[in-house]
Amino acid sequence: MSAAHKLKVKLFADGADLAGIKEMAANSSIQGFTTNPTLMRKAGVADYKAFALEALQVVAGRPISFEVFADDFGAMEKQAHEIASWGRNIYVKIPITNTKGEFAGALIERLSRTGVQVNVTAMMTLGQVKQVTERLAPETPAIISVFAGRVADTGVDPMPMMAESVKIMKAKPKAELIWASPRELLNIFQADAVGCHIITATNDILKKLSLVGKDLDAYSLETVEMFYKDAQAAGFDIKA
């Protein structure tokens, strides 16, 4: 675990299952939390505000992001102010565009200037990072979430883009970059290497931190033993 303890990147837990949030909240290494409407739907959340208020109690003052779900910028703005009123540790997730592909820049600027801590989400290009950074109020904390995992899904190495994003965002020192949608534990170390402020990962990825530094010969033997035990348990037999 020594390598994991040296990480500078902050670890956020991504999810909307209250039991999972409670589990991660008990881990002092987890410094914040993120959610989104898709995760909330999968978790069976029916009452948005009730879920958010309960999650706020669980995370005990650590940063947590809740997303607007309107598609009209005016409605998004009203939702953003309402969500922000629930707690000082809340970041309001604003999608980079609406479903029409219209840039949310003006809304982001208005919210940031009025003190709302935004988490601009679903971003995947340097152009978007530049546009959003320009709109953020220097005095208001903010998060820019670049979906590096989805970028990697297209066959593109996200590391150069994430490193450049860190440089761009130096113009707004109170803004932090999230490496979003990681696919494997290695992404945590990649995010750390390029200077990302935060990486948000699901519980299944975060739980793999216990494997950091594990002896690979021992891990190899455990894998062989697993295959053998499962074959025995299945009763497999090949008759000549």
C-alpha positions as CSV (number, residue, x, y, z in Angstrom):
1,M,0.0,0.0,0.0
2,S,3.0,2.3,0.2
3,A,2.6,3.5,-3.4
4,A,-1.1,4.3,-2.8
5,H,-0.3,6.3,0.3
6,K,2.0,8.6,-1.8
7,L,-0.8,9.6,-4.1
8,K,-1.5,13.3,-4.3
9,V,-4.7,13.0,-6.3
10,K,-7.8,13.1,-4.2
11,L,-10.0,10.0,-4.2
12,F,-13.8,10.6,-4.7
13,A,-16.3,7.8,-4.6
14,D,-18.8,7.8,-7.5
15,G,-22.2,6.2,-6.8
16,A,-25.8,6.7,-5.7
17,D,-26.3,3.6,-3.5
18,L,-26.6,4.8,0.0
19,A,-25.2,1.6,1.5
20,G,-22.2,2.0,-0.8
21,I,-21.8,5.7,0.1
22,K,-21.8,4.8,3.7
23,E,-19.2,2.2,3.2
24,M,-16.9,4.6,1.4
25,A,-17.6,7.4,3.9
26,A,-16.1,5.1,6.6
27,N,-12.8,5.2,4.7
28,S,-10.8,8.2,5.6
29,S,-8.9,8.0,2.3
30,I,-12.1,9.0,0.4
31,Q,-12.2,12.8,0.3
32,G,-15.4,13.4,-1.6
33,F,-18.4,12.0,-3.5
34,T,-20.1,12.3,-6.9
35,T,-23.4,11.1,-8.2
36,N,-25.4,11.5,-11.4
37,P,-29.0,10.8,-12.6
38,T,-28.0,7.6,-14.3
39,L,-26.4,6.2,-11.2
40,M,-29.4,7.4,-9.1
41,R,-31.9,5.6,-11.4
42,K,-29.8,2.4,-11.3
43,A,-29.9,2.6,-7.5
44,G,-33.6,2.9,-7.5
45,V,-33.7,6.5,-6.2
46,A,-37.3,7.8,-6.4
47,D,-37.2,11.0,-4.4
48,Y,-34.2,13.2,-5.5
49,K,-34.2,15.6,-2.6
50,A,-34.7,13.0,0.1
51,F,-31.8,11.0,-1.3
52,A,-29.6,14.0,-1.5
53,L,-30.4,15.1,2.1
54,E,-29.6,11.6,3.4
55,A,-26.4,11.4,1.4
56,L,-25.4,14.8,2.8
57,Q,-25.7,13.4,6.4
58,V,-23.6,10.4,5.4
59,V,-20.7,12.2,3.9
60,A,-20.3,14.5,6.9
61,G,-19.2,17.7,5.3
62,R,-17.0,16.2,2.5
63,P,-17.7,17.6,-1.0
64,I,-20.5,15.9,-2.9
65,S,-21.9,16.6,-6.4
66,F,-25.5,16.4,-7.4
67,E,-26.6,17.0,-11.0
68,V,-29.4,19.2,-12.5
69,F,-31.7,17.2,-14.7
70,A,-33.5,19.9,-16.8
71,D,-32.6,20.5,-20.4
72,D,-33.7,24.2,-20.6
73,F,-31.0,26.5,-19.2
74,G,-33.5,28.6,-17.2
75,A,-34.9,25.5,-15.5
76,M,-31.3,24.2,-14.9
77,E,-30.5,27.5,-13.2
78,K,-33.5,27.2,-10.8
79,Q,-32.6,23.6,-10.0
80,A,-28.9,24.6,-9.4
81,H,-29.8,27.3,-6.9
82,E,-32.2,24.9,-5.1
83,I,-29.6,22.1,-5.0
84,A,-26.9,24.4,-3.8
85,S,-29.1,25.6,-0.9
86,W,-29.1,22.1,0.6
87,G,-25.5,22.3,1.9
88,R,-22.2,24.3,1.7
89,N,-20.3,21.2,0.6
90,I,-22.4,20.7,-2.5
91,Y,-21.1,21.1,-6.0
92,V,-23.9,21.4,-8.6
93,K,-23.2,19.3,-11.7
94,I,-24.0,21.2,-14.9
95,P,-23.7,19.3,-18.3
96,I,-21.3,21.0,-20.7
97,T,-24.2,21.3,-23.2
98,N,-27.9,20.6,-23.2
99,T,-29.3,17.8,-25.4
100,K,-29.4,20.2,-28.4
101,G,-25.7,20.6,-28.2
102,E,-25.9,24.2,-27.0
103,F,-23.0,25.3,-24.8
104,A,-23.9,25.9,-21.1
105,G,-21.3,28.7,-20.8
106,A,-23.5,31.6,-19.9
107,L,-25.3,29.5,-17.2
108,I,-22.0,28.3,-15.8
109,E,-20.7,31.9,-15.6
110,R,-23.9,33.2,-13.9
111,L,-23.9,30.4,-11.3
112,S,-20.2,30.7,-10.6
113,R,-20.4,34.5,-10.2
114,T,-23.2,34.1,-7.7
115,G,-21.2,31.7,-5.6
116,V,-22.6,28.4,-6.7
117,Q,-19.9,25.7,-6.8
118,V,-20.4,24.1,-10.2
119,N,-19.1,20.8,-11.4
120,V,-19.2,21.0,-15.1
121,T,-19.7,17.5,-16.4
122,A,-19.6,15.2,-19.5
123,M,-16.6,17.0,-20.9
124,M,-14.2,15.3,-23.4
125,T,-12.2,17.9,-25.3
126,L,-9.5,20.5,-24.6
127,G,-11.7,23.1,-26.3
128,Q,-14.4,22.5,-23.7
129,V,-11.9,22.8,-20.9
130,K,-10.7,26.1,-22.3
131,Q,-14.3,27.4,-22.7
132,V,-15.4,26.5,-19.2
133,T,-12.2,27.8,-17.5
134,E,-12.8,31.2,-19.1
135,R,-16.3,31.3,-17.7
136,L,-15.5,30.4,-14.1
137,A,-15.4,33.1,-11.4
138,P,-11.9,33.2,-9.9
139,E,-13.2,33.5,-6.4
140,T,-15.6,30.5,-6.5
141,P,-14.4,26.9,-6.1
142,A,-15.4,24.7,-9.1
143,I,-14.8,21.4,-10.6
144,I,-14.2,20.4,-14.3
145,S,-15.0,16.8,-14.9
146,V,-13.3,15.3,-18.0
147,F,-14.5,11.9,-18.9
148,A,-11.1,10.4,-19.5
149,G,-12.4,6.9,-19.3
150,R,-14.9,7.5,-22.2
151,V,-12.1,9.2,-24.2
152,A,-10.0,6.0,-23.7
153,D,-13.0,3.9,-24.9
154,T,-12.6,5.5,-28.3
155,G,-9.0,4.3,-28.6
156,V,-7.4,7.7,-27.6
157,D,-4.9,8.0,-24.8
158,P,-6.4,10.6,-22.4
159,M,-3.2,11.4,-20.5
160,P,-1.8,14.1,-22.8
161,M,-5.2,15.9,-22.8
162,M,-5.6,15.6,-19.0
163,A,-2.0,17.0,-18.5
164,E,-2.8,19.9,-20.8
165,S,-6.1,20.5,-19.0
166,V,-4.2,20.9,-15.7
167,K,-2.1,23.6,-17.4
168,I,-5.1,25.4,-18.8
169,M,-6.9,25.5,-15.5
170,K,-4.0,27.2,-13.7
171,A,-5.7,30.4,-14.8
172,K,-8.4,29.7,-12.2
173,P,-6.6,28.3,-9.1
174,K,-9.8,27.5,-7.3
175,A,-10.9,25.1,-10.0
176,E,-10.1,21.5,-9.8
177,L,-9.8,18.8,-12.5
178,I,-11.6,15.5,-12.1
179,W,-10.5,12.4,-14.0
180,A,-13.9,11.0,-14.5
181,S,-15.2,7.5,-15.6
182,P,-12.0,5.5,-14.9
183,R,-12.0,2.0,-16.1
184,E,-9.3,0.4,-13.9
185,L,-7.2,1.1,-10.8
186,L,-4.2,2.1,-13.0
187,N,-6.1,5.2,-14.0
188,I,-5.7,6.5,-10.4
189,F,-2.0,6.4,-10.8
190,Q,-2.2,8.0,-14.3
191,A,-4.4,10.8,-12.9
192,D,-1.8,11.4,-10.2
193,A,1.0,11.4,-12.6
194,V,-0.4,14.2,-14.8
195,G,-1.4,16.3,-11.8
196,C,-5.2,15.8,-11.8
197,H,-6.6,17.2,-8.6
198,I,-9.3,14.5,-8.2
199,I,-10.3,11.1,-9.6
200,T,-13.8,9.9,-9.0
201,A,-14.3,6.1,-9.2
202,T,-16.9,3.5,-8.4
203,N,-16.6,1.4,-5.3
204,D,-15.5,-1.7,-7.2
205,I,-12.4,0.2,-8.5
206,L,-11.6,1.9,-5.2
207,K,-11.7,-1.5,-3.4
208,K,-8.8,-2.6,-5.6
209,L,-6.5,-0.2,-3.7
210,S,-5.9,-3.1,-1.3
211,L,-4.1,-4.9,-4.2
212,V,-1.5,-2.1,-4.6
213,G,2.0,-3.5,-4.0
214,K,0.8,-7.1,-3.9
215,D,3.4,-9.7,-4.8
216,L,2.7,-10.8,-8.4
217,D,4.0,-14.3,-7.9
218,A,1.6,-14.8,-5.0
219,Y,-1.2,-13.2,-7.1
220,S,-0.4,-15.6,-9.9
221,L,-0.6,-18.6,-7.6
222,E,-3.9,-17.4,-6.2
223,T,-5.3,-17.1,-9.7
224,V,-4.3,-20.7,-10.5
225,E,-5.9,-21.9,-7.3
226,M,-9.1,-20.1,-8.1
227,F,-9.3,-21.7,-11.6
228,Y,-8.7,-25.2,-10.0
229,K,-11.2,-24.7,-7.2
230,D,-13.9,-23.5,-9.6
231,A,-13.3,-26.4,-11.9
232,Q,-13.6,-28.8,-9.0
233,A,-16.7,-27.1,-7.7
234,A,-18.4,-27.3,-11.1
235,G,-17.6,-31.0,-11.3
236,F,-16.0,-30.8,-14.7
237,D,-14.8,-34.1,-16.2
238,I,-13.4,-34.9,-19.6
239,K,-13.8,-38.5,-20.5
240,A,-11.4,-40.0,-23.0
